[in-house]
Amino acid sequence: MVIQHPDGSLTREPEQRQLLRPKKQTYSAQLPAQLLDEQSSLIDRLIDFAFDTLGARRLEVRIREAE
């Protein structure tokens, strides 16, 4: 699980929990459009985190319209 903190930083859940589950190769994220306006580098950071840190092979990103 990837957790985004209020300051925009991303972390994943602790290693102990990761060991109990098989490693996923496909990840998905859903972001509200307003976050992209506020944090222009969010998509780049999300992609870097998914592929570099999590070892993802596929990342599906969906942008939700502002309410």
N, C-alpha and C positions, 0 to 999 in steps of 0.2 A: 504494500500500500504506500502511495506517495502522499505526503502531507504538505500542504502549502501553509506557511505561517503568515501572520498579518503583515510582516515586513517583506513578503514576496519570496522568501527563501524556501527551498524545497528539501525535504528529507524523506527517507523511507523508514518503515517500521523497523524496530530492533531486529538484529540478526537472529535471535533465538526463535522468533516466530517464523522467520524466513526458512529456517532449517526444517521446520515441520511440514512445509508445503513444497510441492514440486515447483521448480523454477519456471515461471511463465516466460514465454517468448513474445507474446502479443499483449500490448497494453492499450488502454483507451483513456482519454481525458475529455472532459466537457467543460468549457469555459464560457462565462458570460461575456458578451461583446464589450461591455463597459470596462472590463479588466484590461482588455487589449489597448484601449485608449489611455488608461492610467499607467500601464506598465508595458511599454512598447517592446521590451526584450523578453516578455514572458514566454512566447512561443519558442524562441531560440533556447532559452534556459530549460524549458520543458523537453525539447528535443535532445539537448545535450545530456540532461539527466537520464532520460529514458534509454538512450543508446549507450552512453558512456558508463553510467553508474549501474543501471539495472541490467544491461546487456540485452536489451530488447532487440528483436528482429523486425518487429512491426509495431507502429504506433498510430492509432486512429485518434484524430483530434477533431472535436466538434465544437463549433462556436454557436452559442445560443444568442438569439436576438435579445436586445435590451427590453425590459418589461415596461 
